[in-house]
Amino acid sequence: MGKKVDLVAHLKKHFGFDTFKGNQEEVIQNILKGNDTFVLMPTGGGKSLCYQLPALILPGTAIIISPLIALMKNQVDAMRGFSEDDGIAHFLNSSLTKAAITKVKEDMLSGKTKLLYVAPESLTKEENIEFLKQVEISFYAVDEAHCISEWGHDFRPEYRRIRPIIEEIGEKPLIALTATATPKVQSDIQKSLGMSKSMVFKSSFNRPNLYYEVRAKKHATKQIIKILKENVGKSAIIYCLSRKKVEELAENLVVNGINARAYHAGMDASTRAGNQDAFLMEETDVIVATIAFGMGIDKPDVRIVIHYDIPKSLEGYYQETGRAGRDGGEGKCITFYSYKDIQKLEKFMQGKPIAEQEIGKQLLLETVSYAESSICRRKILLHYFGEKYTEENCDTCDNCCHPKEQSEGKDNVALMIKTILALKERFKADYIVPFLAGNSNSAIKSYKHHEHELFGEGKEKEEKYWNAVIRQLLVAGFLIKEIENYGILKVSEAGRAFLEKPVSFMITQEHDFEMDDVEEKSAGGTAAVDPQLFNMLKDLRKRISKRKNLPPFVIFQDPSLEAMAIHYPISIEELMNIPGVGSGKANRFGKEFVELIKSHVEENEIDRPIDMVVKSVANKSKNKIAIIQSIDRKVPLDDIAESRGLEMGELLSEIESIVYSGTRVNIDYYIDQVMDEDHRDDIFYYYKEDAETDDIGSALDELGEDEYSEENVRLVRIKFLSEVGN
């Protein structure tokens, strides 16, 4: 008993806590006894304390091997915060100067340093090995130990060299720690570190306070803005796969009034660190990042984690969602899924060694199963980590809160098990499914299985259904997937027992995320137009056009009126978000339009969409500014087109969209070069007096195609709209 009180006293003395979390105390006792220890503890469970406290108690220095420089710095700063002496913790990595390295070595030799954090790359350097041989070492801790396994989500080959180096420096107890490891990864770690006899301490992977949801990736940016606006002031992390997407999305959020910053490895170090600190210090609510972000970020109150792109593996997903709600409070994890993204990830794998591609594909398939399945998300996640979740309904995932239809599947389950056994348990799901559905392919033909008596036995159901059956039988434990054999399906004892004596088994219908997901488009065209309002807006436009003696199309074009009749803008600022309406147009003509819309909304008690038009950062905005500046400098239009890599027609479309939005440009200098005065005046007069619409075809019919080219008509139309309308 004495020792127990001791530990709590040490905990109180060094860290100010009175109690341990989960199985921290048993882990620490085991380390103090000098045993090898394997710790599997989900993010937020207090993993680092498991080696920090014994390092402070035991004589000598603990060597903590960690893959991330940012993480080391955080941990060292935290340890120094608990102690009066800065020498208590150091890190050794490529970011240190010669003088700093000398200081680290002095503190270690004098016995001040209790924890030394070191990157595996630094550990392999000859001079560091020689130096560590002179130091008294208490134990070695390998953090983020899943990096050892190519089945882990963050494989690092240099981790494979840790064991031989430890043997060279001098053997001491070893502790391996990870927040995500499937049974396969766990055995890989133990084998590679030579600690197969170690005690394993495994905490539950269930995070009951997290809500999991997967949505179809349609208008994802718009959905994200809506989510963030409904959760103002809460900390959120949004993960994207590419740096380009990170920057684009962060820019979009800022334009829409959300306090967001970007984070990725391509930014210069000071900007990146500044953005990370702004998030930690709560100067910014939202960080948009690649998965490089958040490793070792100990922000307890992240309330929302959004995956704009689905991760490459379920372990990655679990670790990233695990950054939400570490304090036990609310944590929403929302993922946008589209099968197109999976295909993109598969493409990235091409060119890698075949074995690596196979592993990558396996991991991706698990992610697809998770996204498309409609059974409890907790059940699937915990099953993946080798843990059973027995509750019928977790109440905190989209599938449990909005259950899908179920149908009796007893006979089909029996057919599936019978088929796998009949094919001698030698095939993966992607072979069994077409076989049962009766869809012959080259693989099936090569085994002559299209002649097998069971071929096509399940053809009244689609392949999608049979995939669902396999996924649900894996979670139920009737089938086993042999990961080492690239996902070959075997039947478990429970599966064989079911075949002997089938009982009721309900199959849940899966999500249909439609393969051809809609690309995000700017506002307009997605919801139904309010026909009554649309006609009222057209009448108003006609009245204004008579009053101002302007053709109606000069005021607003039809697509702009349609968008107004979808989104109901009731202020000039909202009106500026409508496609084809810039600040010039909105301020010049907008007042009567928003007043009309406002009274229509009030009279008919219309519920305006909260996600009012999302302002888009036109990626083209930089293009447009450059074009306007070139026109101001009187650069010939054909030169502008060439310098921006555009056809002349494309350049004219850009300039048209600039003037339709209400910005004035003067291209007289170019028109005077390419056509005579009479032609120019004829076209101008046609638009001023005769034109009912701004349509080019109608203009050419009226003016005569033989005499006037489409390009010239477009040039004068731009001049007309700019002078008369803006």
C-alpha positions in Angstrom: 0.0 0.0 0.0 2.9 2.3 0.9 3.8 2.7 -2.7 0.3 3.7 -3.8 0.2 6.7 -1.4 3.6 7.6 -2.6 2.5 7.7 -6.2 -0.4 10.0 -5.4 1.9 12.2 -3.3 4.3 12.4 -6.3 1.5 13.2 -8.6 0.3 16.0 -6.3 3.8 17.4 -5.8 4.9 17.4 -9.5 1.6 18.0 -11.3 -0.9 19.2 -8.7 -3.5 16.4 -9.3 -5.1 14.3 -6.6 -6.2 11.3 -8.7 -5.0 9.3 -11.7 -7.1 8.8 -14.8 -8.0 5.4 -16.1 -5.2 2.9 -15.7 -2.4 5.5 -15.5 -1.5 4.3 -12.0 -1.1 0.6 -12.9 1.1 1.6 -15.9 3.4 3.7 -13.8 3.7 1.0 -11.1 4.7 -1.5 -13.9 7.4 0.9 -15.2 8.7 1.5 -11.7 9.1 -2.2 -11.3 11.4 -2.1 -14.4 9.1 -4.0 -16.7 8.6 -3.4 -20.4 5.2 -1.8 -20.9 2.8 -1.3 -23.8 0.3 1.5 -23.4 -2.7 1.8 -25.7 -4.5 4.9 -24.7 -6.8 7.0 -26.9 -6.1 10.7 -27.5 -6.9 12.7 -24.4 -6.5 9.8 -22.0 -3.3 11.2 -20.3 -0.7 9.1 -22.1 2.3 11.4 -21.5 1.9 11.3 -17.7 2.6 7.6 -17.9 6.3 8.3 -18.7 6.6 11.8 -17.2 5.9 10.9 -13.6 8.2 7.7 -13.5 10.9 9.8 -15.2 10.8 12.3 -12.3 10.8 9.6 -9.7 13.5 7.2 -11.0 17.2 8.0 -10.9 18.8 9.0 -14.3 17.3 10.4 -17.5 14.3 8.9 -19.5 14.9 9.0 -23.2 11.6 9.8 -25.0 11.6 9.0 -28.7 9.1 11.1 -30.5 8.5 11.8 -34.2 7.4 15.5 -34.1 9.5 18.5 -33.4 6.5 20.7 -32.5 5.3 18.1 -30.1 8.7 17.9 -28.3 8.8 21.6 -27.8 5.2 21.6 -26.3 6.0 18.8 -24.0 9.3 20.3 -22.8 7.7 23.7 -22.2 4.9 21.9 -20.2 7.5 20.0 -18.1 9.5 23.2 -17.4 6.2 24.8 -16.3 5.8 22.2 -13.6 9.4 22.6 -12.4 11.6 25.4 -11.0 14.6 24.3 -13.1 14.5 24.6 -16.9 17.2 21.9 -17.1 14.6 19.2 -16.1 13.5 18.6 -19.7 15.3 19.0 -23.0 14.9 18.0 -26.6 17.6 17.1 -29.1 16.7 17.5 -32.7 17.8 19.2 -35.9 16.4 22.5 -34.9 19.0 23.2 -32.2 22.2 25.3 -32.6 25.6 24.0 -31.5 25.5 26.1 -28.3 22.1 24.8 -27.4 23.3 21.2 -27.9 26.3 21.8 -25.6 23.9 23.2 -22.9 21.7 20.0 -23.2 24.7 17.8 -22.8 26.0 19.7 -19.8 22.6 19.5 -18.0 22.3 15.8 -18.7 25.8 14.9 -17.5 25.3 17.0 -14.3 22.1 14.9 -13.6 19.7 17.8 -13.8 17.7 16.4 -16.8 15.0 13.9 -16.1 13.5 13.7 -19.6 15.3 14.0 -22.9 13.0 14.1 -26.0 14.7 12.9 -29.1 13.7 12.4 -32.8 14.5 8.9 -34.2 16.7 10.6 -36.8 18.8 12.2 -34.1 19.0 9.0 -32.1 20.7 7.3 -35.0 23.5 9.8 -35.2 26.8 8.3 -34.2 27.8 11.2 -31.9 24.5 11.1 -30.0 24.8 7.3 -29.5 28.4 7.8 -28.1 27.1 10.6 -25.8 24.1 8.6 -24.5 26.4 5.7 -23.5 27.9 8.1 -20.9 24.5 9.0 -19.4 22.6 7.1 -16.7 19.3 6.1 -18.5 16.2 5.3 -16.4 14.1 3.9 -19.3 13.2 4.4 -23.0 9.8 5.5 -24.1 8.7 5.3 -27.7 5.8 7.7 -28.2 3.5 7.5 -31.3 4.7 3.9 -31.5 2.2 3.1 -34.4 4.8 4.8 -36.7 6.8 1.5 -36.5 4.1 -0.4 -38.4 3.5 0.0 -42.1 -0.1 -0.9 -41.2 -0.3 2.2 -39.0 -1.5 5.4 -40.5 1.8 7.2 -40.2 4.6 4.7 -41.0 8.1 6.0 -40.6 10.9 3.6 -41.7 13.5 5.2 -39.2 11.3 3.9 -36.4 12.3 0.3 -37.4 15.9 1.1 -36.3 15.0 2.0 -32.7 15.6 -1.5 -31.2 19.1 -2.1 -32.6 20.2 1.4 -31.4 18.8 0.9 -27.9 20.8 -2.3 -27.7 23.9 -0.4 -28.8 23.4 2.4 -26.2 22.5 0.0 -23.3 19.3 -2.0 -22.6 16.8 -0.5 -20.1 13.1 -1.0 -19.7 11.1 0.0 -22.7 7.7 1.7 -22.8 5.8 2.0 -26.1 2.8 4.3 -26.3 0.2 4.9 -29.0 -3.3 6.4 -29.2 -4.4 4.3 -32.2 -3.5 0.7 -32.9 -5.5 -2.0 -34.4 -4.6 -5.6 -33.2 -2.4 -6.0 -36.3 -0.4 -2.8 -35.6 -0.1 -3.7 -31.9 1.6 -7.0 -32.7 3.8 -5.3 -35.3 5.0 -2.8 -32.7 5.7 -5.4 -30.1 7.6 -7.6 -32.6 9.7 -4.7 -34.0 10.6 -3.4 -30.5 11.4 -6.9 -29.2 8.8 -6.5 -26.4 6.4 -9.3 -27.1 6.4 -10.4 -23.5 5.6 -6.9 -22.2 2.5 -6.1 -20.1 -0.2 -4.5 -22.3 -2.4 -1.8 -20.8 -5.3 -1.0 -23.1 -7.9 1.7 -22.3 -11.2 1.7 -24.0 -11.3 3.5 -27.4 -14.8 4.7 -26.8 -15.2 8.5 -26.5 -18.8 8.8 -25.4 -18.8 12.6 -25.6 -18.1 12.7 -29.3 -20.8 12.8 -31.9 -19.9 11.2 -35.3 -21.6 12.2 -38.6 -20.8 11.6 -42.2 -22.5 13.8 -44.9 -22.5 13.7 -48.7 -20.0 16.1 -50.0 -22.4 18.5 -51.7 -21.9 22.3 -51.3 -19.5 21.3 -48.5 -18.1 24.9 -48.1 -21.6 26.2 -47.7 -22.5 23.6 -45.1 -19.3 24.3 -43.2 -20.0 28.0 -43.1 -23.5 27.2 -41.8 -22.1 24.9 -39.1 -19.6 27.5 -37.9 -22.1 30.3 -37.9 -24.4 28.2 -35.7 -21.4 27.6 -33.3 -19.9 31.1 -33.1 -17.0 31.4 -30.7 -16.4 27.6 -30.4 -13.0 26.2 -31.3 -13.0 24.1 -34.6 -10.4 22.3 -36.7 -11.1 21.6 -40.4 -8.9 19.0 -42.1 -8.2 19.1 -45.8 -5.9 16.8 -47.8 -4.2 19.4 -49.9 -2.4 22.6 -49.1 -4.2 24.4 -51.9 -7.6 23.4 -50.5 -6.5 24.6 -47.0 -5.7 28.0 -48.3 -8.8 28.2 -50.5 -11.2 27.2 -47.7 -9.6 29.5 -45.1 -9.9 32.4 -47.5 -13.6 31.5 -48.1 -14.3 31.4 -44.4 -12.7 34.7 -43.8 -14.6 36.4 -46.6 -17.8 35.1 -44.9 -17.0 36.7 -41.6 -15.5 33.7 -39.8 -12.3 34.1 -37.8 -10.2 31.4 -39.4 -6.5 30.7 -40.2 -4.6 28.2 -42.3 -1.9 25.7 -41.3 0.2 23.5 -43.6 3.7 22.4 -44.0 4.3 24.6 -47.1 3.9 27.9 -45.1 7.0 29.6 -43.7 7.7 28.5 -40.2 6.9 31.7 -38.4 3.5 32.1 -40.1 2.6 28.5 -39.3 3.7 28.8 -35.6 1.9 32.2 -35.4 -1.4 30.6 -36.6 -1.0 27.6 -34.3 -0.4 30.0 -31.3 -3.4 32.2 -32.3 -5.6 29.0 -32.1 -4.1 27.9 -28.8 -4.4 31.5 -27.3 -8.0 31.8 -28.7 -7.3 34.7 -30.9 -8.8 32.7 -33.7 -11.6 30.2 -33.5 -11.1 28.1 -36.6 -8.0 26.5 -38.0 -8.1 25.0 -41.5 -5.2 22.5 -41.8 -3.6 19.5 -43.4 -3.2 16.5 -41.1 0.2 17.9 -40.0 -1.8 20.0 -37.6 -2.8 19.0 -34.1 -0.2 16.4 -33.4 0.4 16.9 -29.8 -1.7 20.0 -29.6 -3.3 19.8 -26.2 -6.2 22.1 -26.6 -8.9 20.5 -24.4 -11.9 22.5 -25.7 -12.0 21.9 -29.4 -15.7 21.5 -30.0 -15.9 20.7 -33.7 -13.6 18.7 -36.0 -14.6 18.7 -39.6 -13.1 16.5 -42.3 -13.5 18.4 -45.6 -11.7 15.4 -47.2 -12.0 11.9 -45.9 -8.8 10.6 -44.3 -6.7 7.7 -45.8 -7.3 5.4 -42.9 -9.7 4.9 -40.0 -6.8 5.2 -37.6 -6.1 8.7 -39.0 -9.8 9.5 -38.7 -9.9 8.3 -35.1 -6.9 10.3 -34.1 -8.0 13.5 -35.8 -11.6 13.3 -34.5 -10.0 12.5 -31.1 -8.8 16.1 -30.9 -12.4 17.1 -30.2 -13.8 17.4 -26.6 -10.7 16.2 -24.7 -12.1 17.9 -21.6 -15.1 15.5 -21.7 -17.3 18.3 -23.1 -19.2 18.4 -26.4 -17.3 17.3 -29.5 -18.9 17.2 -33.0 -17.1 15.2 -35.6 -18.5 15.8 -39.1 -17.0 14.3 -42.2 -17.8 15.0 -45.9 -17.7 11.9 -48.0 -17.7 11.4 -51.8 -16.5 8.3 -53.6 -14.6 10.6 -56.0 -12.2 11.5 -53.2 -11.4 7.8 -52.6 -10.6 7.4 -56.3 -8.3 10.4 -56.0 -6.5 8.8 -53.0 -6.1 5.6 -55.0 -4.5 7.5 -57.8 -2.0 9.0 -55.4 -0.8 5.5 -54.5 0.2 4.6 -58.0 3.9 4.4 -58.4 4.5 3.2 -54.8 5.7 -0.4 -54.2 3.0 -3.0 -54.8 2.9 -4.1 -51.2 2.5 -0.5 -50.0 -0.3 0.0 -52.5 -2.1 -3.1 -51.3 -1.9 -2.0 -47.7 -3.0 1.5 -48.7 -6.0 0.1 -50.5 -7.0 -2.1 -47.5 -6.9 1.0 -45.3 -9.0 3.0 -47.8 -11.6 0.2 -48.0 -12.1 0.3 -44.2 -12.7 4.1 -44.5 -15.3 3.5 -47.3 -17.0 0.9 -45.2 -17.2 3.3 -42.3 -18.6 6.1 -44.4 -21.2 4.1 -46.3 -22.3 1.8 -43.5 -25.5 2.8 -41.6 -24.9 0.8 -38.5 -23.8 2.5 -35.3 -20.5 4.4 -36.0 -19.2 3.6 -32.6 -19.6 -0.1 -33.2 -17.6 0.1 -36.4 -14.8 2.2 -35.0 -14.4 0.1 -31.8 -14.6 -3.1 -33.8 -11.7 -1.8 -36.0 -9.6 -1.4 -32.8 -10.5 -4.8 -31.6 -13.0 -3.7 -29.0 -16.7 -4.7 -28.8 -19.4 -2.1 -28.3 -22.5 -3.9 -27.0 -25.0 -1.1 -26.7 -27.8 -1.3 -29.2 -27.9 2.5 -29.7 -25.2 5.0 -28.9 -27.4 8.1 -29.3 -24.4 10.1 -30.4 -23.9 9.3 -34.1 -26.0 10.1 -37.2 -26.8 6.4 -37.8 -28.3 5.9 -34.3 -30.1 9.2 -34.3 -31.6 8.7 -37.8 -31.8 4.9 -38.2 -32.1 3.5 -41.7 -34.6 0.8 -42.7 -33.8 -2.8 -41.8 -34.8 -6.0 -43.5 -34.7 -9.6 -42.5 -31.4 -11.1 -43.9 -31.3 -14.6 -42.3 -31.3 -16.4 -45.7 -28.9 -14.0 -47.3 -26.4 -14.2 -44.4 -26.5 -18.0 -44.6 -25.9 -17.7 -48.4 -22.9 -15.4 -47.9 -21.3 -17.7 -45.3 -22.0 -20.8 -47.4 -20.4 -19.1 -50.5 -17.2 -18.0 -48.6 -16.8 -21.6 -47.4 -17.6 -23.1 -50.8 -14.8 -21.0 -52.3 -12.4 -22.3 -49.7 -12.0 -19.0 -47.7 -9.5 -17.8 -50.3 -11.0 -14.5 -51.6 -11.6 -10.9 -50.7 -14.9 -9.1 -50.6 -14.3 -7.6 -54.0 -14.3 -11.1 -55.5 -17.2 -12.6 -53.4 -19.6 -9.7 -54.1 -19.6 -9.8 -58.0 -19.6 -13.7 -57.7 -22.8 -13.7 -55.7 -24.4 -11.0 -57.8 -23.6 -12.9 -61.0 -21.4 -10.3 -62.5 -18.6 -12.2 -64.2 -15.2 -10.6 -64.5 -11.7 -11.7 -65.7 -10.7 -12.9 -62.2 -13.9 -15.0 -61.8 -13.4 -16.4 -65.3 -9.7 -17.3 -64.7 -10.8 -19.5 -61.7 -13.7 -20.8 -63.9 -16.0 -19.8 -61.1 -18.6 -18.5 -63.6 -19.4 -22.2 -64.0 -19.7 -22.7 -60.2 -23.2 -23.8 -58.9 -23.4 -20.8 -56.5 -22.4 -18.2 -59.1 -25.2 -15.6 -59.4 -27.1 -17.2 -56.5 -27.7 -13.7 -55.1 -28.4 -11.9 -58.3 -31.8 -10.5 -57.2 -29.8 -8.1 -55.0 -27.3 -5.5 -56.1 -23.6 -5.6 -55.3 -24.2 -2.7 -52.9 -26.4 -5.0 -50.8 -23.9 -7.8 -50.6 -21.2 -5.3 -49.6 -23.5 -4.3 -46.7 -24.0 -7.9 -45.7 -20.2 -8.5 -45.5 -19.6 -5.3 -43.5 -22.3 -6.1 -41.0 -21.2 -9.7 -40.6 -17.6 -8.5 -39.9 -18.9 -6.3 -37.1 -21.1 -9.1 -35.8 -18.1 -11.3 -35.6 -19.4 -14.0 -38.1 -16.6 -13.2 -40.6 -13.0 -12.4 -40.0 -10.9 -10.3 -42.4 -7.3 -11.4 -42.6 -5.4 -8.2 -42.8 -2.0 -9.7 -43.5 -3.5 -11.6 -46.5 -4.8 -8.3 -47.9 -8.3 -8.7 -46.6 -9.2 -12.4 -47.4 -12.5 -13.3 -45.7 -12.7 -16.3 -43.3 -15.7 -17.6 -41.5 -15.4 -17.5 -37.6 -16.7 -20.2 -35.2 -19.8 -18.0 -34.6 -20.4 -17.8 -38.4 -20.2 -21.6 -38.8 -22.6 -22.0 -35.8 -25.0 -19.6 -37.5 -24.9 -21.7 -40.7 -25.8 -24.8 -38.7 -28.7 -23.1 -37.1 -29.7 -19.8 -38.8 -31.6 -17.2 -36.6 -33.1 -13.8 -37.4 -30.5 -11.3 -38.6 -31.5 -7.8 -39.6 -29.6 -6.1 -42.4 -29.5 -2.3 -42.3 -29.8 -0.5 -45.6 -26.6 1.5 -46.4 -26.2 5.2 -47.3 -26.2 6.1 -50.9 -23.8 8.9 -51.3 -24.3 9.0 -55.1 -21.1 8.4 -57.1 -21.6 11.6 -59.1 -21.5 14.0 -56.3 -22.4 17.6 -57.3 -19.4 19.9 -57.5 -19.8 23.0 -55.4 -21.3 25.8 -57.4 -21.7 29.4 -56.4 -25.1 30.6 -55.3 -28.0 30.2 -57.6 -29.7 27.3 -59.3 -29.7 25.0 -56.3 -33.0 25.8 -54.6 -36.4 26.5 -56.2 -37.0 30.0 -57.6 -40.0 31.9 -55.9 -42.0 32.5 -59.2 -44.2 35.2 -57.6 -41.2 37.2 -56.4 -39.3 36.6 -59.7 -42.2 38.2 -61.7 -42.4 41.1 -59.2 -38.7 41.8 -59.6 -39.0 41.8 -63.4 -41.8 44.3 -63.2 -39.7 46.5 -60.9 -36.8 46.3 -63.3 -39.1 47.3 -66.2 -40.4 50.4 -64.2 -36.8 51.5 -63.3 -35.7 51.0 -66.9 -38.5 53.3 -68.2 -37.8 55.8 -65.5 -34.0 55.9 -66.2 -34.4 55.4 -69.9 -32.2 52.3 -69.8 -32.7 48.8 -71.3 -33.8 46.4 -68.5 -30.7 44.1 -68.9 -28.5 47.0 -68.0 -29.9 47.1 -64.5 -29.8 43.4 -63.6 -29.7 40.3 -65.8 -32.2 37.5 -65.4 -29.9 35.1 -63.6 -29.3 37.7 -60.9 -33.1 38.2 -60.5 -33.5 34.4 -60.2 -30.8 34.2 -57.5 -32.6 37.0 -55.6 -35.8 35.0 -55.8 -34.0 32.0 -54.3 -32.0 33.7 -51.5 -34.2 36.7 -50.6 -31.4 39.3 -49.9 -32.9 42.0 -47.7 -30.0 44.4 -47.3 -27.5 46.0 -49.8 -24.7 43.9 -48.2 -26.6 40.6 -48.9 -27.5 41.8 -52.4 -23.8 42.2 -53.2 -23.4 38.4 -52.7 -25.8 37.7 -55.5 -24.0 36.5 -58.7 -23.7 39.4 -61.2 -24.3 42.1 -58.6 -21.2 43.9 -57.5 -21.1 46.8 -55.0 -21.5 49.3 -57.9 -24.8 47.8 -59.1 -26.1 47.1 -55.6 -25.5 50.7 -54.5 -26.8 52.2 -57.8 -30.0 50.1 -58.3 -30.3 47.9 -55.3 -32.4 49.9 -52.8 -35.8 49.4 -54.4 -35.1 45.7 -55.0 -34.2 44.8 -51.4 -37.2 46.8 -50.1 -39.5 44.9 -52.4 -37.9 41.5 -51.3 -38.1 42.5 -47.6 -41.9 43.3 -47.8 -42.5 40.1 -49.8 -40.7 38.1 -47.1 -42.7 39.7 -44.3 -46.1 39.6 -45.9 -45.7 35.9 -46.8 -43.9 34.9 -43.6 -41.1 33.4 -45.6 -38.4 31.5 -43.7 -35.2 32.8 -45.3 -32.4 30.3 -45.7 -29.9 30.9 -42.8 -27.1 30.0 -45.1 -27.9 33.2 -47.1 -25.7 33.4 -50.1 -22.2 32.3 -49.3 -19.8 34.9 -50.5 -17.4 33.2 -52.8 -13.8 34.2 -53.0 -13.8 34.3 -56.7 -10.5 32.6 -57.4 -11.0 34.7 -60.4 -10.9 37.8 -58.3 -7.2 38.1 -58.6 -7.5 37.6 -62.4 -10.2 40.3 -62.6 -8.2 42.8 -60.6 -5.2 42.2 -62.9 -7.4 42.7 -66.0 -8.9 45.9 -64.7 -5.4 47.2 -63.9 -4.1 46.3 -67.4 -7.1 48.1 -69.0 -6.4 51.2 -66.8 -2.9 51.1 -68.3 -4.4 50.9 -71.8 -2.7 47.5 -72.6 -4.2 46.1 -75.8 -6.8 43.4 -75.1 -5.1 40.8 -77.2 -1.9 41.3 -75.2 -3.8 41.0 -71.9 -5.4 37.7 -73.2 -2.0 36.3 -74.1 -0.3 37.3 -70.9 -3.1 35.6 -68.8 -3.2 32.5 -71.0 -6.8 33.2 -72.2 -8.5 33.1 -75.6 -9.9 36.5 -76.7 -13.4 35.2 -76.2 -12.6 34.1 -72.6 -11.1 37.5 -71.9 -14.2 39.2 -73.1 -16.3 37.0 -70.9 -14.2 38.1 -67.9 -14.6 41.8 -68.8 -18.4 41.3 -69.3 -18.7 39.8 -65.9 -16.8 42.7 -64.5 -19.1 45.3 -66.0 -22.3 43.3 -65.3 -21.3 43.4 -61.6 -21.3 47.2 -61.8 -17.6 48.0 -62.3 -16.8 50.6 -65.0 -14.0 50.0 -67.5 -13.0 52.1 -70.4 -11.9 50.1 -73.5 -12.3 53.0 -76.0 -8.5 52.9 -76.6 -8.8 49.4 -78.0 -12.2 49.8 -79.8 -10.7 52.8 -81.7 -7.9 50.6 -82.9 -10.0 47.7 -84.2 -13.1 49.3 -85.8 -14.2 52.5 -87.5 -16.5 55.1 -85.8 -19.6 54.3 -87.9 -19.6 50.7 -87.0 -19.1 51.5 -83.3 -21.9 54.1 -83.3 -24.3 51.7 -85.0 -23.8 49.0 -82.4 -24.0 51.5 -79.5 -27.2 53.0 -80.9 -28.8 49.6 -81.4 -28.2 48.7 -77.7 -29.4 52.2 -76.5 -32.6 52.4 -78.6 -33.7 49.0 -80.1 -32.4 46.1 -78.0 -34.9 44.2 -76.0 -32.3 41.9 -74.6 -28.5 42.0 -74.4 -28.3 38.8 -76.5 -25.5 38.8 -79.1 -27.4 36.6 -81.6 -30.3 39.1 -81.7 -27.9 42.0 -82.2 -26.2 40.2 -85.2 -29.6 39.4 -86.7 -30.6 43.0 -86.5 -27.3 44.5 -87.6 -26.3 42.0 -90.2 -23.7 39.3 -89.7 -21.9 40.1 -92.9 -21.0 43.5 -91.8 -20.4 43.0 -88.0 -18.3 40.4 -86.2 -19.4 38.9 -82.9 -16.2 40.2 -81.3 -16.9 43.8 -82.3 -20.5 43.6 -81.0 -19.3 42.2 -77.7 -16.7 45.0 -77.4 -19.3 47.8 -78.0 -21.8 46.0 -75.7 -19.1 46.2 -72.9 -18.6 50.0 -73.7 -22.4 50.5 -73.6 -23.0 48.6 -70.3 -20.1 50.4 -68.7 -21.1 53.9 -69.7 -24.8 53.7 -69.4 -25.3 51.1 -66.7 -22.4 51.8 -64.3 
